[in-house]
Amino acid sequence: MFYWFLKWIALGPLLRVVFRPQVEGAEHVPEEGAAILASNHLSYADWLFMPLTLSRRVTFVAKAEYFTTPGIKGWFQKQFFSGAGQVPIDRASGSAAEGALSSAKRILGEGDLFGIYPEGTRSHDGRLYRGKTGVARLALETGVPVIPVAVVGTDVVAPPGKTFGSFTRPVVRFGKPLDFSRYAGMENDRYILRSITDEIMYEIMRLSGQEYVDLYASRAKEESKRLEAEARANAQEKTESITPSDDDEQKKAS
C-alpha cells in the first residue's frame, strides 16, 4: 500500500513534474506475469526513475540492514525501503549472492517484476561494465523472460558521490524480452551462464549507448582509486622536491 502511496501521491508526482522522465519501449513489459528487468546502473536514482515509468510494481533486493536497524530511525527506514519496492536479501542460505537469488525467485514465483543490476554496483565513470552471471542463473532457474533496460541521464541528476547534480530529463528504455528457454536445465554450466549474461549486457549497451568495458565494475573502481592515490602521491613528491627545505633556507641565510 505504501508503495503505491509513494508512487502515485507522494514522491512519484514530484519526480514527474520536476524531471519529466521519458520512457521508450514500455510496451515490451508484460501487463501481468513475472519478468526480470535487467538494467544498467549509473546512479542511486535509477531505482526511483525506472519503476516510475511503469504502471506495475518493480521489486529490488536490498541489504537486510535497511530493514533491521533498531529504533524510530530504523522503523522509518524500513517503511521507506519497503514502500519503495525493495525487500531484504534472504540470508538463510548463508551468502548474500544466494540470499538475493532466493528473494528474487520468491518475487518472480508470485508473478511479479523483479529489477536487477547485473553490473552489481554503480558505474563510477559512466561506462557499462561486465555483468555478473546471477541474472542468467535466475532466468534459467525461473524460466521467465529477461527485459533489458537502459536508464540514461540519472548520473546527471545524481552523480556518483553526490546527492544531487543538475536538472535533466532521464530516459528509460525497455528492450524486447529475451527468451533463454533453449538453455533450460543448463543453469550449472558456467559457459552458458556467461554467454547469456553477455547477451543481456550487449542489449543493455545497445539501448544505453554506453561504452562497454569487459571488466567487473567493482574491480575497475578499485583500480581507479589506486591510480588516483598514486597520482596524488607523485604530485606530493614533486611538490616536496621543488620546495626549499629548512636546511636550504639556512644555507642561503648564512
Helices and strands as residue ranges (DSSP letters): H 2-5, I 6-10, H 11-19, E 22-24, G 26-28, E 35-39, H 46-52, E 58-62, H 65-68, H 71-83, E 86-88, G 91-93, H 96-109, E 113-116, E 128-129, H 134-142, E 146-152, H 154-157, E 171-174, G 181-183, H 190-208, E 212-213, H 217-242, H 246-253
